[in-house]
Amino acid sequence: MDQNKDTFKLNPTNPNVVELLYPQPKEGTNSYGNWYLYGVRKDGIETGFFATDALHKKLSVYGQGAKVSITKEEYAPGKSAWTVQPLEGTQPQAVAPVATSTTVDNRTHDIHKQVCLKLAVELFGVKKGDMLSDTDMVTIDTNMQTLLSILESEEKVKHLTNSDAPQDGMPF
């Protein structure tokens, strides 16, 4: 939106019918908090208005070209909020799923490994100063690796296959 175009204040007593001109507003922060400048067409004129956080959340589901009616409605004595109604077949946009990372960096992996080792030792019942056999060490290591694979969401979880494994398949 051209920075030199005038903005308007939303009319609190009548519906404000606008067409969104851009996929998203310009955003920023000042001493009053977050601001959102929406470029719109109102009554055939390209202009803009500043939206509050609450109004921005309601408008953010609509994209470029959406035609909406913005109205201030009282929901309790002395309390009001802006409502947004789509017009002329305008539909909310599909919300894009949030991408999550499934990779674990080396530092995080090391922290996970330390936590899992501590849990595996506690589950085995080792006390400070206890002497452990090679079999005890293998069991603790296997438990630690199993906890680690669960924590880091690996698809294949290693299970104990020896006769010491409990009936439910859990290694501890």
Long-range contacts (C-beta under 8 A, 24 or more apart in sequence): 1-26, 1-37, 1-39, 1-46, 1-48, 2-46, 5-39, 5-46, 5-47, 5-48, 6-47, 6-48, 7-37, 7-47, 7-48, 7-49, 7-50, 8-42, 8-47, 8-48, 8-49, 9-49, 10-49, 10-70, 10-72, 10-82, 12-72, 12-80, 13-72, 14-71, 15-69, 15-70, 15-71, 16-42, 16-49, 16-69, 16-70, 16-71, 17-42, 17-67, 17-68, 17-69, 17-70, 17-87, 18-42, 18-49, 18-67, 18-68, 18-70, 19-65, 19-66, 19-67, 20-59, 20-62, 20-63, 20-64, 20-65, 20-66, 20-67, 20-68, 21-46, 21-64, 22-64, 23-63, 23-64, 24-60, 25-51, 25-56, 25-59, 52-82, 54-81, 54-82, 55-82, 55-84, 58-82, 58-83, 58-84, 59-84, 61-92, 61-93, 61-95, 62-86, 62-90, 62-92, 62-93, 63-93, 66-90, 102-153, 104-152, 109-152, 112-148, 112-151, 112-152, 113-144, 113-148, 115-151, 116-144, 116-145, 116-147, 116-148, 116-151, 117-144, 119-143, 119-144, 119-147, 120-144, 120-147, 120-172, 123-172, 124-172, 139-164, 139-171, 142-171, 143-171, 143-172, 146-170, 146-171, 146-172
